[in-house]
Each structure stands twice: as structure tokens, then as C-alpha cells.
Amino acid sequence: MSIHDFGTAVTRVASQAARRVLPAAFAALAAAIGSPPAGAADSELVERGKYLVTITSCTDCHTPGHFLGKPDMTRHLGGSEVGFEIPDVGVFYGPNLTPDEETGLGRWSERDIVTAIRTGRRPDGRMLAPIMPWPALAKLTDSDAAAIAAYLKSLPPVSNKVPGPFGPGEAPTSFVMKIVAPAEK
């Protein structure tokens, strides 16, 4: 066997061994270096969502007692008992954003929540109340909208059916804040 043939044979054997050994070596290296604990990425996503919900003031319209000066944080984002009246449109209440199956977003997927945040459209095709600032929220990045959805789904369910909505001329059953157009000159 020539030195050239010997070198070729060694290379072939080394390549075959590398194909068998390298994947296991890389797996062992990854295990030694460590990977994030299970759920760490989810935890970071939920924390990002909590931050975004806080800075966008979702609590204001969606937490019982907020507009009465005594927010009930035991029912955080469980829906408001104070409505917004838009003249000639109706009275709308901040709904329950917790994952309660009956009165909240429990039957909505995270994708449904992202779609509502970005387009103003509910899973059943109806539009959100006109007071919801979804046109501004439509500018959120995909990852930020997903973080908000993950946070809302992580909340403890709160059973709280909010009043309404009430159409023009219907009598609301609780406190109402009126949105009044400026007077014409």
C-alpha cells in the first residue's frame, strides 16, 4: 500500500467515525454548557406581555373598580363595571381578559387574541367595541402581540360577566363615562 492509499484509507475511516461520534459529542457539549430551564422562554414571553399590558394601561379599562378609584387587583383584568358611552353608538364595557371559559377569553386561542389586538376583529368576525384602541395596537410587533396573548392566557381565570353592551337609547345598568364631542362654534 502506498502512502497515498494509506492516507485515503485513514481519511475514509476517520470520516465514518466522525459521522458516528460527532453528533453525540455535540449533544454532550450542549448538555455540559447547559440549556435554559424548561419554560424559561415561556416565562420571558409572559413577563414581556405583563410589561406591555402595564405600559399600554389595559388595567384601566379592564379591571373592576379602576374608574371608581379602587381597582380590585384580585380580579385584575377581569372586566370593568364602568362603561363608555359614545353618542349615537352605545355604551361599551371593558370585557374580561382573563382565561375564564364563560366570561373571559378562555375559549380564545392565543392566535385569536393576537388577531383581535392587531385587527379589532373577534374570532366570530364581529368588531371590538369602538373604544378599544386596536388601531394603535396594530403597530405592535408579532412577538409583542404574542407576548400579550401569552400573558393574558397565563392569568388566573376570573368569573365576571360585565354589563352590556347597550345600543343607542338603551338604559345602561351601571356607571357610565360619556365621551362628548366638542361643541360646534
N, C-alpha and C positions, 0 to 999 in steps of 0.2 A: 504494500500500500504506500502510495506516495504521500508526501507531506500535505499536498493539496487535497487528496482524497481524505486523509485523516482529519484535516481542518473542516471539510464539508460534513463529514460524519459527526464530528463533535458539535458543529453548529446545529445540525438537524436534531440531535439528541437533546441539546440544550433548549432548543425552541419547543420541543414537545414537553419537556419538563416544565418550562416556564408557563406554558398554557395550562398545565395542571396545578402548579404551585402558586402562581401569581394571584389568582382570584382569592384563594384562601389567605394569602399574605396580606392583601389589601383589606380583606374583611377583618383580619386580626388587628391590623393597624388602626382601622376605623374604630374598632371596639376599644383599643387601648387609648386612643385620643379621646374617645367619648362622644356621644351624640346628645343633643338636648333631651331632657327628660320627656317622657310621653306626655303629650298635652301642652308642652311649653309653647308651641306655635299657636295652639288654640287659645291659650291663656293670654298671650301677647295680642292676639286679634281681638279678644273680648276686652282687654284693657284699653286698646286703641278705640274700640267702639264706645266704651264708657266715657273716655275723654271727649270724643266727638259729640256724643249726646249731651254732655255737660256744656261744652262751649257753644253749641247751637241752641241751647236753652230749651230743649224738648220738655224738661221738667215743668217749665212754666205753664204750658197748655195741657199737659198730660198727667199731672199729679194732683190728686184730690187736695183741696184746701189751699193750693198755691195762691190763687187770686183772692182768697179770703184772708190772706196774711198768715195762715198757719198750715204750711204744707205738711201733709201726712206722709212722711218718708217710710212708714211701714207699708204703705201702698204706692211706693214710688212708681211712677209711670202707669198707674192703674186707671187713668182716665179722670177727667175733670167734671165737677158738678156745676161749673160756670160756663155758660155758652157765649158765643159771639154772634151778635145779630148783624146781619148785612141787610140793609134796607132793600125791600122788594125781592130778596133772595131767600132769607130764612134765618134760623138760629142753629148753630153748629157747636158741638161739644168736642173737646179733645178726647179721642177714644182711648181705651185701654190698650197699651202697647205691650203688656206682659204676655207670656205664652199661655194664658188661661184659655182652655178649649172653648168655653161657652161665651165669654165676654171679651176676650182679648185676641191676640194674634196666634193662638195655639194651633189653629188649622192652616196657618200660612207657612209656606216654606221660607227659608232664608232668601231664595230667589224671588219669591213673591214680595217680600219686604223690600228688597233692592229695587225691584220694578216700581213699586209704589213710591219709594223715595225719589227715584230718578224720573218717573213719568207722570206721577199723580194718578195712576190707574191701579185699581184694586184687582185681585185675582178674578173677580166676577165681571170685570170690564167697566164697572162704574168708576167715576172720577172721585177722588178725595174731596173733602169739603174745600171750598174756595179759600178758606183762611189758612190752609196748610201751605207753607212756603216751599212746595216741591220745586218750583222753577229755580230757586236758588240752590236747593239741594241737588238738582240735576247736574250741577257742576262738580260734584264730588268725584273723586277718582273711583275706579272699580273697587280697589282694595279698601278705600274708606267706607264706601256704601256697604261692602260685605262685612266690614268690622262693626258697623252699626247694627246690621241684621244679626250678627253673631252675639253681640251684647244683649240685644232685646230677647233673643231666644234663651240666653243664659239666666235671665231674671227669674225669681220665684213667681209662679202664677198668682195673680190677684183677681179674685172674683168680684167684679164691679161693673155692672151694666150702667153706662152713662145715659142720661136722658136724650131724647130727640133722635134725629134732627127734627126740626119743626119748620114747615113751609111758611111762606108769607101769610100773615093773618092768623096763624095758629098760635095758641097761647102756650108759651114755654112753662115748664113745671118747676123751674129753679132760677137761680140768679142768672142775669144776662148782662153782658157788656155790649154796648151799642157802638158800632162803627158808623160814625156820622160823617157824611160828605161835607166838604167846606161849603159855606153859603155862597150863592151866586151874587155877584155885585150888580 
